[in-house]
Amino acid sequence: MFRLRKEIKIFLILFTILISLFIGIKRSNLDKIFVQVNVTIDQSTAIDIFENSFNNNKMKFEYFVEDISEINTLLYEIGKTKKAITLYSEIKNNYNLKVFEIPAEISDEILTKLRNIDGLNNENIQKAGLITKNTDLKENLNNNQIAKKRIQNLINGSVSPDRLTSFRRQLDIIQAKIDSLSIQEDIKKHNAEFSVVMISAIKNVNGNATLRNNLSIFLLITIASLILIIIGLIISYYIFVLMYKLMLILGIRTSRSGSSNYNYNYNKKGYGRNVKRIYKDKNGKVIKKDE
């Protein structure tokens, strides 16, 4: 029967344990939890968008949490049910960075929900206060529209090609002013109707909850890997034994089995097997022996 030596058995046991521990540590990210202290993210793009927005209400929240799923769920609900306009979004496993706009009438409701999330580290609220209508912008737009109608009437009544070309050139300039003023008016209206919100949530990789979760994953994966490797080694062993027996059945002898039953003499001329011969007479008595 084929047997493994003691040294090989010890090596296989240590190999199985070490490989299982290695797989468990890598798959559970347990090695990273003791290396990473703080997660740093590049917020420059998000900050530029937030700072350069001219919304009347601006809200900025910074979180340092152990479970980032809570704030991810809230942001998902806001985006689906509150008609949020996403300006910037970067979502990873260990942080969430987002800039978005929400209707001003629900700002207080969203503000309350954001304040109730655990791990709030910093809050910055900017409100424009009492909003007054920009009469200069409105008056300027109306004046340009009146001027546009006057020039259109002059074009319709003009017969001189030179004056017609001059009127059309003036009309293009006034139309460009009207378009610019209309855009400014729309932007001002939008800024009054929507609030801009910036949220940065960073997962605490050294938190107790994270450590417990990673330890659970580590134990589960390590035990599963240990069982699978043991099963694999057992199957490999029986496959090897089966092959060994098939070799014996087919008459294929290994060097160990072929040399164990015979004593070869390589010192004599015409070397071969060293066979002892015994000569007997007809009565069965030994008369000669070959040494």
Secondary structure, 3 states (H helix, E strand, C coil): CCCCCHHHHHHHHHHHHHHHHHHHHHHHCHHHHCCCCCCCCCCHHHHHHHHCCCCCEEEEEEEEECCCHHHHHHHHHHHHHCCCEEEEEEECCCEEEEEEEEEHHHHHHHHHHHHCCCCEEEEEEEECCCCCCCHHHHHHHHHHHHHHHHHHHHHHHCCCHHHHHHHHHHHHHHHHHHHHHHHHHHHHHHHHHEEEEEEEEEECCCCHHHHHHHHHHHHHHHHHHHHHHHHHHHHHHHHHHHHHHHHHHCCCCCHHHHHCCCCEECCCCCCEECCCCEEECCCCCEEEECC
